[in-house]
Amino acid sequence: MDLISFLLIVGFISLSGVLMPGPVFVAAVAKGAEHRHAGAWIALGHLFVEVPLIIVLAAGFSQFFDNLWVKILIGFAGGVLLTYMGVRMFLIRREPEVAKRAFPMHPTVAGIITTISNPYFILWWATVGVLLIITALAFGWMGIIAFIIVHEACDLGWDWLVSYTVNKSKKLWTKKVHAIVFGVCGLFLIILGIYFILAFWLV
């Protein structure tokens, strides 16, 4: 396999992961209601967490994240944080300033918090991500750099598109639609949080 073929595969797999709704997606919706370019800043925050993790895994620390107790700890801590954010968002879903109150921080910080609070993110990188990293290493560190660029471009493109679309369409939202959107986002975070708290205790 040549580098171009590998990067096309990376793009496809990355998009399949990015398009799965998660905490970062919820942040892009919430912050997008405030600013159309919020998704780009959220992607930057995501990058601040993701790139160091890729480098750590490339350096050979993938077995650490495969330990059951590490998974349980990550799942519990992330699940509690996601549940808290979800409950908070659901309770204030009818308030016009719900986006600001649910995520009062800068979009970049929101990107960092929603990334590290998502146990699926760590587990994806400890499994699928490691396989991609091992393949990238076959091309040397240039392969790793190209891999990072393609993967982060997928994150940036999707998060930016989500926030831009939300911002441009929010003028069409009635109060009821506004409450439904943020209510669904809140419930989604609660369900994700509870799932991650319980998931690794049930294996």
The 8 nearest C-alpha neighbors of each residue, nearest first, counted from 0:
[[1, 4, 5, 2, 3, 134, 137, 138],
 [0, 2, 4, 3, 5, 138, 6, 137],
 [1, 3, 5, 4, 6, 0, 138, 142],
 [4, 2, 6, 5, 1, 7, 0, 8],
 [5, 3, 7, 6, 1, 2, 0, 8],
 [4, 6, 2, 8, 3, 7, 9, 1],
 [5, 7, 9, 3, 8, 4, 10, 2],
 [8, 6, 10, 4, 9, 5, 3, 11],
 [7, 9, 5, 11, 6, 10, 12, 4],
 [10, 8, 6, 12, 7, 11, 13, 5],
 [11, 9, 7, 13, 8, 12, 14, 6],
 [10, 12, 8, 14, 9, 13, 15, 7],
 [13, 11, 15, 9, 14, 10, 8, 16],
 [14, 12, 10, 16, 15, 11, 9, 150],
 [13, 15, 17, 16, 11, 12, 18, 153],
 [14, 16, 12, 13, 18, 17, 11, 19],
 [17, 15, 13, 14, 19, 18, 12, 123],
 [16, 18, 14, 19, 15, 13, 154, 157],
 [17, 19, 15, 16, 14, 20, 157, 13],
 [18, 20, 17, 16, 21, 15, 24, 14],
 [21, 19, 24, 18, 22, 25, 17, 23],
 [20, 22, 24, 23, 19, 25, 188, 117],
 [23, 21, 25, 113, 24, 26, 188, 117],
 [24, 22, 26, 113, 25, 21, 27, 110],
 [23, 25, 27, 21, 22, 26, 20, 28],
 [26, 24, 22, 28, 23, 27, 184, 29],
 [25, 27, 23, 29, 24, 28, 30, 22],
 [28, 26, 24, 162, 38, 30, 25, 31],
 [29, 27, 31, 25, 26, 162, 30, 165],
 [30, 28, 98, 26, 31, 32, 27, 25],
 [29, 31, 32, 33, 27, 28, 37, 26],
 [32, 30, 162, 34, 28, 33, 35, 166],
 [31, 33, 166, 30, 29, 165, 34, 28],
 [34, 32, 31, 30, 166, 35, 98, 29],
 [35, 33, 31, 37, 36, 32, 166, 30],
 [34, 36, 163, 166, 31, 162, 37, 33],
 [35, 37, 38, 34, 39, 163, 159, 162],
 [38, 36, 40, 34, 39, 31, 35, 30],
 [39, 37, 159, 158, 41, 162, 27, 36],
 [38, 40, 159, 42, 41, 37, 36, 155],
 [41, 39, 107, 43, 37, 42, 38, 106],
 [40, 42, 110, 107, 38, 106, 44, 43],
 [43, 41, 45, 39, 155, 40, 44, 38],
 [44, 42, 40, 46, 41, 45, 107, 39],
 [43, 45, 107, 110, 111, 41, 47, 46],
 [44, 46, 42, 110, 111, 43, 48, 47],
 [45, 47, 49, 43, 48, 44, 50, 42],
 [48, 46, 44, 45, 49, 50, 43, 111],
 [49, 47, 46, 45, 50, 51, 111, 52],
 [48, 50, 46, 52, 51, 47, 45, 53],
 [49, 51, 53, 52, 46, 48, 47, 54],
 [52, 50, 54, 53, 49, 48, 55, 47],
 [53, 51, 55, 49, 50, 54, 56, 48],
 [54, 52, 50, 56, 51, 55, 57, 49],
 [53, 55, 57, 51, 52, 56, 58, 50],
 [56, 54, 52, 58, 57, 53, 60, 51],
 [57, 55, 60, 61, 53, 59, 58, 54],
 [56, 58, 54, 59, 55, 53, 132, 133],
 [57, 59, 55, 56, 54, 60, 61, 53],
 [60, 58, 56, 57, 61, 55, 62, 54],
 [59, 61, 56, 62, 63, 55, 58, 57],
 [60, 62, 56, 63, 64, 59, 125, 65],
 [63, 61, 65, 64, 60, 66, 59, 125],
 [64, 62, 65, 61, 66, 60, 69, 125],
 [65, 63, 62, 66, 61, 125, 69, 70],
 [64, 66, 62, 63, 67, 125, 61, 70],
 [65, 67, 69, 64, 68, 63, 70, 62],
 [68, 66, 70, 69, 71, 65, 199, 64],
 [69, 67, 71, 70, 66, 72, 73, 199],
 [68, 70, 72, 66, 67, 71, 73, 64],
 [69, 71, 67, 73, 68, 72, 74, 66],
 [70, 72, 68, 74, 69, 199, 73, 75],
 [73, 71, 69, 75, 74, 70, 68, 76],
 [74, 72, 70, 76, 71, 75, 77, 118],
 [73, 75, 195, 71, 118, 77, 196, 72],
 [74, 76, 196, 78, 72, 77, 73, 71],
 [77, 75, 79, 73, 78, 74, 72, 80],
 [76, 78, 116, 80, 74, 79, 75, 117],
 [192, 77, 79, 196, 195, 75, 81, 80],
 [78, 80, 82, 76, 77, 81, 192, 75],
 [81, 79, 83, 77, 82, 78, 84, 116],
 [80, 82, 192, 78, 84, 83, 79, 188],
 [83, 81, 189, 192, 85, 79, 80, 84],
 [82, 84, 80, 86, 85, 81, 87, 79],
 [85, 83, 87, 81, 82, 86, 88, 80],
 [84, 86, 185, 188, 189, 82, 88, 87],
 [87, 85, 89, 83, 88, 84, 82, 90],
 [86, 88, 84, 90, 85, 89, 83, 91],
 [87, 89, 185, 85, 101, 91, 86, 90],
 [88, 90, 185, 182, 92, 86, 87, 91],
 [91, 89, 87, 88, 92, 86, 93, 182],
 [90, 92, 88, 94, 89, 93, 97, 87],
 [91, 93, 178, 89, 181, 182, 94, 90],
 [94, 92, 178, 91, 95, 177, 97, 174],
 [93, 95, 97, 96, 91, 92, 178, 177],
 [96, 94, 97, 93, 98, 92, 177, 174],
 [97, 95, 99, 94, 98, 100, 101, 91],
 [96, 98, 100, 94, 99, 95, 101, 92],
 [99, 97, 29, 101, 100, 96, 102, 30],
 [98, 100, 103, 96, 102, 97, 101, 30],
 [99, 101, 97, 103, 102, 98, 96, 88],
 [100, 102, 98, 88, 99, 97, 103, 87],
 [101, 103, 99, 100, 104, 98, 109, 30],
 [104, 102, 99, 100, 101, 105, 98, 109],
 [103, 105, 102, 108, 109, 106, 99, 107],
 [104, 106, 108, 107, 109, 103, 102, 40],
 [107, 105, 109, 41, 108, 40, 37, 110],
 [108, 106, 44, 41, 40, 110, 109, 105],
 [107, 109, 111, 110, 105, 106, 44, 104],
 [110, 108, 106, 112, 107, 111, 113, 104],
 [109, 111, 41, 44, 107, 45, 108, 113],
 [110, 112, 44, 108, 114, 45, 109, 113],
 [113, 111, 109, 114, 115, 110, 116, 108],
 [112, 114, 116, 22, 23, 110, 111, 115],
 [115, 113, 111, 112, 116, 117, 45, 110],
 [114, 116, 112, 117, 113, 111, 77, 48],
 [117, 115, 77, 113, 114, 112, 118, 80],
 [116, 118, 119, 115, 114, 120, 77, 113],
 [119, 117, 74, 120, 121, 77, 73, 116],
 [120, 118, 122, 117, 121, 123, 195, 74],
 [119, 121, 123, 118, 117, 122, 124, 114],
 [122, 120, 124, 118, 119, 123, 125, 117],
 [121, 123, 125, 119, 124, 120, 126, 118],
 [124, 122, 120, 126, 125, 121, 127, 119],
 [123, 125, 128, 121, 122, 126, 127, 129],
 [124, 126, 122, 123, 129, 61, 128, 64],
 [127, 125, 123, 129, 124, 128, 122, 130],
 [128, 126, 130, 129, 123, 124, 131, 125],
 [127, 129, 124, 131, 130, 126, 123, 125],
 [130, 128, 132, 131, 126, 127, 125, 124],
 [131, 129, 133, 127, 128, 132, 134, 126],
 [130, 132, 134, 128, 129, 133, 135, 127],
 [131, 133, 135, 129, 134, 130, 136, 128],
 [134, 132, 136, 130, 135, 131, 129, 137],
 [133, 135, 131, 132, 137, 136, 130, 138],
 [134, 136, 142, 132, 143, 137, 133, 138],
 [137, 135, 139, 133, 138, 134, 142, 132],
 [136, 138, 135, 134, 139, 133, 142, 140],
 [137, 139, 142, 136, 135, 141, 140, 2],
 [140, 138, 136, 141, 142, 137, 143, 135],
 [139, 141, 143, 142, 136, 144, 138, 135],
 [142, 140, 144, 139, 143, 145, 138, 136],
 [141, 143, 138, 135, 145, 140, 139, 144],
 [142, 144, 140, 146, 135, 141, 145, 147],
 [143, 145, 141, 147, 146, 142, 140, 148],
 [146, 144, 148, 142, 147, 143, 141, 149],
 [145, 147, 143, 149, 144, 148, 142, 150],
 [148, 146, 144, 150, 145, 149, 151, 143],
 [147, 149, 145, 151, 146, 150, 152, 144],
 [150, 148, 152, 146, 147, 151, 10, 145],
 [149, 151, 147, 153, 152, 148, 13, 146],
 [150, 152, 154, 153, 148, 149, 147, 155],
 [151, 153, 155, 149, 150, 154, 156, 148],
 [152, 154, 156, 150, 151, 155, 14, 157],
 [155, 153, 151, 152, 157, 156, 158, 42],
 [154, 156, 152, 42, 158, 153, 157, 39],
 [155, 157, 153, 159, 154, 158, 152, 160],
 [156, 158, 160, 159, 154, 155, 161, 153],
 [159, 157, 38, 161, 155, 160, 156, 27],
 [158, 160, 38, 39, 162, 156, 157, 161],
 [159, 161, 157, 163, 158, 162, 164, 156],
 [162, 160, 158, 164, 159, 163, 165, 157],
 [163, 161, 31, 38, 165, 27, 35, 159],
 [162, 164, 35, 160, 166, 161, 165, 159],
 [165, 163, 167, 161, 166, 162, 160, 168],
 [166, 164, 162, 168, 163, 167, 31, 169],
 [167, 165, 32, 35, 163, 31, 169, 164],
 [166, 168, 164, 165, 169, 163, 170, 35],
 [167, 169, 165, 170, 166, 171, 164, 172],
 [170, 168, 172, 171, 166, 167, 165, 32],
 [171, 169, 168, 172, 167, 166, 173, 165],
 [170, 172, 169, 168, 173, 167, 176, 177],
 [173, 171, 169, 176, 170, 177, 174, 168],
 [172, 174, 176, 175, 177, 171, 170, 169],
 [175, 173, 177, 176, 178, 172, 93, 95],
 [174, 176, 178, 173, 177, 179, 172, 93],
 [177, 175, 179, 173, 178, 172, 174, 180],
 [176, 178, 174, 180, 175, 179, 172, 173],
 [179, 177, 93, 92, 175, 176, 181, 180],
 [178, 180, 182, 176, 177, 181, 183, 175],
 [181, 179, 177, 183, 182, 178, 176, 184],
 [180, 182, 184, 92, 183, 178, 179, 185],
 [181, 183, 89, 179, 185, 92, 184, 180],
 [182, 184, 186, 180, 185, 181, 179, 187],
 [185, 183, 181, 187, 182, 186, 25, 180],
 [184, 186, 85, 89, 88, 182, 188, 187],
 [187, 185, 189, 183, 188, 184, 85, 190],
 [186, 188, 184, 190, 185, 189, 183, 191],
 [187, 189, 85, 191, 185, 186, 190, 81],
 [190, 188, 82, 85, 186, 192, 187, 191],
 [191, 189, 187, 193, 192, 188, 194, 186],
 [192, 190, 188, 194, 189, 193, 187, 195],
 [78, 191, 193, 82, 81, 189, 195, 194],
 [194, 192, 196, 190, 195, 191, 78, 189],
 [195, 193, 191, 197, 192, 196, 198, 190],
 [194, 196, 74, 78, 198, 192, 197, 193],
 [195, 197, 75, 78, 193, 74, 194, 198],
 [198, 196, 194, 195, 200, 199, 193, 201],
 [199, 197, 195, 201, 194, 200, 196, 202],
 [198, 200, 201, 202, 71, 197, 70, 74],
 [201, 199, 197, 198, 202, 71, 196, 67],
 [200, 202, 199, 198, 197, 196, 71, 194],
 [201, 199, 200, 198, 197, 67, 71, 70]]
